[in-house]
Amino acid sequence: MQITHLGHSAILIQTDGARILLDPGNIDPEWHELTDLDAILVTHQHADHIDAEFVPALLRANPGATVIVEPSVLALAGKEGQGGPIPELPGAGSLAPGDSTTIGGLSITAAGGQHAIIHADVPRIGNVGYLIGGAGEPTLFHPGDSYEYAPEGVDLLAFPTQAPWAALKEGIDFARAVGAPTGFPIHDGLVNDRGRGMVLGRINSMTPTQLVDLRGAGAQSF
């Protein structure tokens, strides 16, 4: 399995049988020109995970891609969501927590259910993480925006580094609960390099997970 970090929470997963993009949001443009995708996955409705301005062009450039989103994203397609407008998603499907599908030999299972609490006055929305793995491949967990769900059997953790909903103490406990031996930082578009390095150092020294910095590194094999 090869992973490319395309800014913030967007990652590209490549195996011999599949090219899968997760969370094409509005923080970084690195995913805008992707083609030959087999699937596009979205964890929840916030604009930093699904960009209403540029996702339509992505869909046109990848007409054969299977689009899978958290259920409320599908219900809001073409309307206004909590974090801004949601693009039209023709032909898209959704996975609720516990549901699974297969793309190019990779099993994809939705996990979790709710976005992390931002504030008591901000209504919670749906959020699904995705467990992705297959024969001869590690099992990757991309949690979207939540530290609440810690599935078993994770080999590779996409670790949310910083967010309005996140605290380092919770991130440490989350990484410990998941217990993946290896991971890489995501959700880092709002933090500078010094702050990002501080978080990585704490996770690497205080949890079983060793984070590998993929920013600007291109495709890395795991």
N, C-alpha and C positions, 0 to 999 in steps of 0.2 A: 504494500500500500504506500502510495506517495501522497504527501500532504503539502499543499501550497497555501500559505496564509496570505489572503488577498485584502488585508486591512480590516480592522475592527473584528467583527464576528464572522466575516466571510472566509470560508475555506473551500478549496478544491480538492476533492478526493479522486485519485486515479488508481485503478488496478488494470489488469489485463482485460477485464470485461466491462469496465464502467468508468465514466467521468461524471462526478456528482458535485454540484455546487450547493453550499449551504449559506443561507442568510445574506443575500445580496442587498446590503443596506446602503444608506446615503452618506456614510462617513468617508469612505474612500472609493475611488473610481477604478480600482485595479481589475475588477471583474467585468467591466463594461464590454470589452471586446471578445469575450469568450464565445467559442463555437464548439460544435460537436459534443454538446452535453447530452448525457443520457437522462439526467434527472436534476431538478432544482427543488431544494427543500427549504422551508421557512418555518422557524420555530414559533413566531408570534407576530403580532400586527404592528409593532412599533417601527417607525421609519428607518431606524438604524439597523433594521433586520430585513425590511422589504421597502425598496425605494420606488415610490410611485412614478417618479419621473423617468427612470432609466430601465426599470424591469420590463416594460412593454417592448422596448427594442431588443432586450435580451431574449424575450420569448420569440420574437420574430426571427432572430438569428439562430434560434435553436428549436425549429418547429417539431422535431421529433422527441424533445425532452419531456419526460413525465414530470408534472408539477405536483408536489405534495406539500400541503400546508397544515398548520394547526387549524382545527375546525372553525373557530371564530373568524379566522382570516378568510376562509372560503365564504362564510356567511356575509362578510362585509365587502367582498370584492366589488369594486366599482363605487364604493361609498366612503364615507369618512369614518376612520377608526379613532381610537383614543390618541394615537400618536401622529395622526395626519391621514391623508387620503390613502386608500388601498387601490392598487391598479385592478383593472379587469383581468381575470385569470381564466381564459377560455379552456375548457377541458381539464381543469385542475381537479385533484381529489384531496382528501384529507385523511389524516391518521389521528385517532383519539388515543389516549394513553392505553398501552397494552396491545394496540393494533400493529400488525406487521405487513410488510410487502417485500418483494424481491426485485432488485434492479441489477442486471448484468452479473448475476451470481452473488451479489451482496444482499444480505438480509438487513432490512431497516425496520426497527421497532421504535414506536413512540413511547416516551416515558415522562412521568411527572404529571402535569396538569394545570398548574397555576404559575403565573409570573410572581417573582419575589415582591414583597411589600416595598413600595416606594415611600408611602406615607399613609397614615390612617385615613386621610381625606382623599386619597387617590384610589378609585375602585380597582380591584385586582382584575386582571384579564387572563385569558388562557395562554399557556406556554407549554410546549412539548420539547423535551430533549430527544435526540435521536441516537440510538445504539445501532452502530453499523459495523458489520463484520461478515466474514465468509471463510470458506475452507482455505487454510493456509495463510489467512490474513489476521492481523490483530483486530480486536474489538475496540472501536472508537466510541467515545461518548461525547457528544456536543450537547450541553445542557440548556442552550438558550439562555434566558435570564432567570436563573434560579440556582440556589445552592441547596434546595430542600431535598431533592431526590438523589440518592446515592445507590445506583444499581450495582449488582455483583458482576464479577467477571470482566471488568474493564481493563484493557491493556494500555490504552492510550486516551488520555483525558485532555479535551480542549477546555482550558481553565479560564473562566472569566476573571480578568485581572482587576478591573476597576469599573464602577458604575454608580449612579445615584442610589441604587438599591443595595449596594454591596459594602461590606466592612471586612477588613483583612482578617479579623478574628473568626468571622464566619467562613471566609474562604479557606483558612487553615483547617477548620473542622470539616469542611466539605471535602477537601483533598484527602484528609485522613480517612474519612468515611468511605470514599470511593476506593482508595488504596491502589490506584493504578501505578505501576512502576515508572511510567514515562508519560509526559504530557507536553503541551505547548500553550503559550498564552494567547488568548483571544480577548475580545471586548476591551481593547486597549486604545481605542481611538481618542479618548478624552484625557489621556495621561501622558505626561512628558517622559523622556527617556530615563531621567533620574528616578522618578517615582515608580516607573515600570520596573526598573532594576531592583529597587527596594522590595517590591512585592515578590519578584522572582526569587530573590535571595531568601526571603522568609519561607516561602513555600518549599524551596529546595532544602533548607536546613531543618525545617520543623515538621515535614510530612514525608511519607514514603515515596512521593512523586517527585521525579526530577524533570523540571521543565526545560525544554530545548527551545531557544529563541529562534523562531522562524521568520521574523520580520526581515524582509528583503533577501531572504536566503534562497528563494526559488523552491522547486519541488524537492522535498526531503523524504527519503525512504524509511519506513518503520516496519 
